[in-house]
């Protein structure tokens, strides 16, 4: 039995349009990436041969990109790179 024999009528009954069973793989990949699953682990879980294919499946929400930039908050422009707890990680950089 094909999963779409049940999935498509269920979507129709629920009023869900323009959605395929395969879209669930994209949702899984995206939510896993946004929760910090390493891209190589995700590649293995999805059975992809290349990281490029895994990247096509895993999309980040705009907030994820903003949070990545916020990680640099508090880093001084000159001097050492500071960790969130105030400790210096590296020496001087320019």
N, C-alpha and C positions, 0 to 999 in steps of 0.2 A: 504494500500500500504506500502510495506517495504522500508525504507529509502535507503537500499542497492541497490534497483532496479534503483535508480537514481545516488547514490553516486559512485558505482563501475564503471559504464560507464563513468561518468564525470571524474574520476581519470584516466581511460584508455585514454580518449580523450585528457586530459591535459598532458599525458606522466608520470603521477605519478605512481610509482610501489611500491609494498610491503607496502601498507598503507590501514588501515581499518577505518571505521567510528568510531569504539570504540577508536582508537588512539587519537581522538580529546579530549576525557576525560583526557587522560594522559597529553596532551599538555596544556589543561586548568588548571589542577592541578599544573603542574610544573611552568607555568608562574605566576599563582596566588601566589604560595609559594615564588617565586623569587621577587615578588613585595610586599611581607610583609603580605599577608593574613595569619592570625593566623590559625594554623593547626586545631584547634577545629572548627573554622568557615568553613574551607574548608571541614572538615568531614561532617558537616551539609549540606553544599551545594551539595556535591557529594552523600549524602545519605548513607554513610558508617556507619556500626555499630561499627567498631573499628578504633582506630588511626593507628593501624598497616596497615590496608588496605589503609588508606589515605596516609601513608608514602610510600607505594608501588607505588602509582600513582604520587606522587609529587617528582620530581627529581630536584636537584639543579645543576646549571651550575658550573663549576670549579671556575669561577670568584666570585660567591656567597660565596663559602667557603673561598677564599682569602680575600674577603671583611670582612668576619666575624673575621678573624685573625687580619686584619688591625685595627679593632676596639680597639685593645689593644695597638696600637702605642701610645707612650708617657706615658704609665703606668710605674712609677718608680719601680725598683726592691726592694727597701727598702723604708719604709715610707708609707704614705697614698696613696690610689688609686686616681688618678687625673681624673677629667672630662675633655673633650676636651677644655673647657673654662678656664682650669687651677685651678678650685676650687677642694679642697679635698673632696672626697665622704665619705671615711671611714678612720678610724684611722690607726695606724701601723698594718702591717701584715707581716708574715714571712713564 
